[in-house]
Structure formats: structure tokens, C-alpha cells
Amino acid sequence: MKTKVKRTIYGLAILAVVILLKASVLQAAAVYFDTVDPIVMPGETIYVSIFSTVETDRIRMDRISDADFGIASNLYLNPGYPQGSDFNEGDLVNSEGVLIEGIRAGIGLPVWSGVSGVLYSFDYLVSMAAQPGHTITIFADPSNNAINEVFCDVDGDLVYVTPESLSLTVVPEPGTISLLGLGLLLTRKIK
């Protein structure tokens, strides 16, 4: 029995290292979707942002999707972008895997914005149907010729960058984990 416990502990340690390494790789990108903790539970609401480590001038996200039927709410577009006629926080869709459409700011204006950090954010409700172990990906959806780009200064070059996707791992809620642990204890006592 001790060998099984050791294997389980080693397996969980390896999973934690893989998750941390994956998160650090995402941090290396100039513009990426981000959240505080990529480990989520069904029914949990998390804060998701498009984050930039470099200065940006404009953002255009025609479509943000998840393909897992989560729900977006509380849209926020950084007010550091010039608020001209093309300033739009986007429209909530929350249908057929599409979360948000039509985000625009700074497009066509002759002034450099210099916005960095949180460019855009929204709350994301994880679907109750999400199964433990499942990976949810929030991404810039290119379907139907959607344009998803941030114009930014990367090492002195002005380039358009598509934000890197965000992967969320679904884990059981604490009640399920408690019941599983109780079941394991009862099984052990029976043997």
C-alpha cells in the first residue's frame, strides 16, 4: 500500500511541475491571455485578462472563444487607449463557444498609446458540465476571417501580435475530493 501512496505523491508532484513550467512558458510571450490560477472548478468564476509585457498602441479582437460553453461577463477595456469613435469593449455572445466579439481601441488614431499591463479583461464562469481533468482553452478565435491582434513595440519593432491562448485545468470541487478520500479510507478498512 505504501508504494501506491508514494506513486500517487510522485505523480501529483510531476503534474504540479508540468503546470508551473507551462505557466512560465506562457509568461515569455509579449501578449497573452492570463489568470491568477489556471486550476479551476466547475461553476467557478475567474478573472481573465489579455496582458502585455510591452507597450501597445491598439487592440482589435474580433472574436474570443473557449469552445467549452463558459460564460463571459464584466467586460473591461483599458481606458489608456484613446477613446475615439472606434473604442468598443466588445459584445457578449456566450453562444456556441464564442464568448466575446468586436473589441476595438486605438485603431486609426495618429497618437501612440503606450498601453501595457492589462489591456482587456472579463470574468469567466466555468461550465458546470466541465469534467475533472479536462482542459479549457480561451483563445483568439480566427474563424470566419476574424482579426485578433494587438499592435505593439517588441524590442524596437512595431508588430501585430495575436495573444497567446490560456489553458485552464478543471479539478473536482472540494466536496468531491472529500467523498473520494472517505471512500478510499472505507475501502482500506474493509481490506
C-alpha positions in Angstrom: 0.0 0.0 0.0 2.9 2.4 0.8 4.2 2.0 -2.8 0.8 3.1 -4.2 0.8 6.2 -2.0 4.4 7.1 -3.0 3.5 6.7 -6.7 0.4 8.9 -6.2 2.5 11.6 -4.4 5.2 11.4 -7.2 2.5 11.7 -9.9 1.0 14.8 -8.3 4.4 16.4 -7.9 5.2 15.8 -11.6 1.8 17.2 -12.6 2.5 20.4 -10.5 5.9 20.8 -12.1 4.4 20.5 -15.6 1.7 23.0 -14.8 4.3 25.5 -13.4 6.5 25.1 -16.5 3.6 25.6 -18.8 2.6 28.8 -17.0 6.2 30.1 -17.2 6.3 29.4 -21.0 3.1 31.5 -21.4 4.7 34.3 -19.4 7.5 34.6 -22.0 5.1 35.8 -24.7 4.7 39.5 -25.2 0.9 39.5 -25.2 -1.2 36.6 -23.7 -4.4 35.6 -22.0 -3.8 35.4 -18.3 -5.4 34.5 -15.0 -4.3 34.3 -11.4 -4.7 30.5 -11.1 -5.2 28.2 -14.1 -6.6 25.4 -11.9 -10.4 25.8 -11.9 -13.5 24.0 -10.6 -16.9 23.6 -12.4 -19.1 26.6 -11.6 -16.2 28.8 -10.5 -15.9 32.4 -11.8 -12.4 33.6 -12.6 -10.8 36.8 -13.8 -9.2 36.6 -17.3 -7.2 39.3 -18.9 -5.2 40.0 -22.1 -1.9 41.1 -20.7 1.0 42.8 -22.4 4.6 43.0 -21.2 5.4 45.6 -23.9 3.8 48.9 -24.9 0.8 48.7 -27.3 -0.9 51.2 -29.5 -4.1 49.5 -30.5 -6.1 46.3 -29.9 -8.6 44.5 -32.2 -10.1 41.2 -31.1 -12.9 40.2 -33.4 -13.7 37.0 -31.5 -12.7 35.4 -28.2 -13.8 31.8 -27.8 -13.5 28.9 -25.4 -15.3 26.0 -27.2 -16.4 24.8 -23.8 -19.5 26.9 -23.2 -18.3 29.0 -20.4 -19.9 32.4 -19.8 -18.1 35.8 -20.1 -19.3 38.9 -18.2 -18.0 42.3 -16.9 -16.0 43.4 -19.9 -13.2 46.0 -19.4 -11.1 47.7 -22.0 -8.1 49.7 -20.7 -9.0 53.4 -20.8 -5.4 54.3 -21.6 -6.3 53.7 -25.2 -7.6 56.9 -26.9 -11.4 56.7 -26.6 -12.3 57.7 -30.2 -15.3 56.6 -32.2 -13.7 53.1 -32.5 -13.4 52.4 -28.8 -15.5 49.4 -28.1 -15.4 47.0 -25.1 -17.0 44.3 -27.3 -20.2 42.5 -27.2 -21.1 39.5 -25.1 -22.1 36.5 -27.2 -21.8 33.4 -24.9 -23.2 31.1 -27.5 -21.8 28.1 -29.4 -18.3 28.5 -27.7 -18.0 32.2 -28.7 -17.6 34.4 -25.6 -17.0 38.0 -26.9 -16.9 39.8 -30.3 -15.9 43.2 -31.6 -13.3 44.6 -29.2 -11.5 47.6 -30.6 -9.4 50.5 -29.4 -6.9 52.9 -30.8 -7.4 51.9 -34.4 -6.7 54.6 -37.0 -5.6 57.3 -34.5 -2.3 59.1 -35.1 -1.2 59.1 -31.4 0.9 56.3 -29.9 -1.0 54.9 -26.8 1.8 53.2 -25.0 -0.6 51.0 -23.0 0.9 47.9 -21.3 -0.2 45.5 -18.5 -3.9 44.6 -18.5 -5.2 45.6 -22.0 -8.6 43.9 -21.7 -10.3 41.7 -19.1 -13.5 39.9 -18.3 -15.0 37.5 -15.8 -15.3 33.8 -16.9 -17.8 31.3 -15.4 -16.5 27.8 -15.9 -19.3 25.5 -17.2 -20.8 23.1 -14.6 -20.5 20.4 -17.3 -16.7 20.6 -17.3 -15.3 17.3 -16.1 -12.2 17.0 -13.8 -9.0 16.6 -15.8 -10.5 18.5 -18.8 -8.5 21.4 -20.3 -10.4 24.5 -21.2 -8.7 26.8 -23.7 -9.6 30.5 -24.0 -8.2 31.8 -27.3 -8.3 34.4 -30.0 -10.7 32.7 -32.5 -9.6 33.1 -36.1 -12.8 31.5 -37.6 -14.7 33.4 -40.3 -11.6 35.5 -41.1 -11.7 37.2 -37.6 -8.8 39.5 -37.0 -7.3 39.2 -33.5 -4.3 41.4 -32.9 -2.5 43.9 -30.7 -0.2 46.4 -32.3 2.9 46.7 -30.1 6.5 47.6 -29.7 8.6 44.4 -29.4 12.3 45.1 -29.0 12.0 48.3 -31.1 10.0 46.6 -33.9 6.3 47.7 -34.3 4.4 44.4 -35.0 1.0 42.9 -34.8 0.8 40.1 -32.2 -2.0 37.6 -31.6 -2.4 36.9 -27.8 -1.2 33.5 -26.7 -4.1 31.2 -25.5 -4.9 30.4 -21.9 -5.2 26.8 -20.8 -7.3 26.1 -17.7 -7.3 22.7 -16.0 -10.6 21.5 -14.3 -10.3 19.8 -11.0 -13.1 18.4 -8.8 -14.7 20.6 -6.3 -13.6 20.1 -2.6 -16.8 18.1 -1.8 -16.0 15.5 -4.5 -12.4 15.2 -3.2 -13.6 14.7 0.3 -16.0 11.9 -0.7 -13.3 10.3 -2.7 -11.0 10.4 0.3 -13.7 9.0 2.6 -14.3 6.2 0.1 -10.6 5.3 0.0 -10.5 5.2 3.8 -13.5 2.9 4.0 -12.1 0.6 1.3 -8.8 0.4 3.2 -10.6 -0.5 6.4 -12.6 -3.3 4.7 -9.4 -4.9 3.4 
